[in-house]
């Protein structure tokens, strides 16, 4: 649906929100390109899952995306509301939503810039 970015000056928190995202509209989810390092970051997903799975993806070329791993080495994948910490140097980030029916998710990416 819509991605909003609350840019932050160095040393402050940046917040990216993908609001009302669905499996049906997954192909139109816009990627986020941070202006600064995402060394300290977290992702939170909330809303109606309707059987959906949210995986978080990263890319360096904006075309080929791979699943991002959390700080413990597991793929970031949520099937219910929750949050995950991560550290990543990818150039682009975006959520991938699959398998849902009637889902409507709000996805938040927060990082210190």
Secondary structure, 3 states (H helix, E strand, C coil): CEEEEECCCCCCEEEEEEEEECCCCHHHCCCECCCCCEEEEEEEEEEECCCCEEEEEEECCCCCCEECECCCCCECEECCCEEEEEEECCCEEEEEEECCCCCEEEEEEEEEC
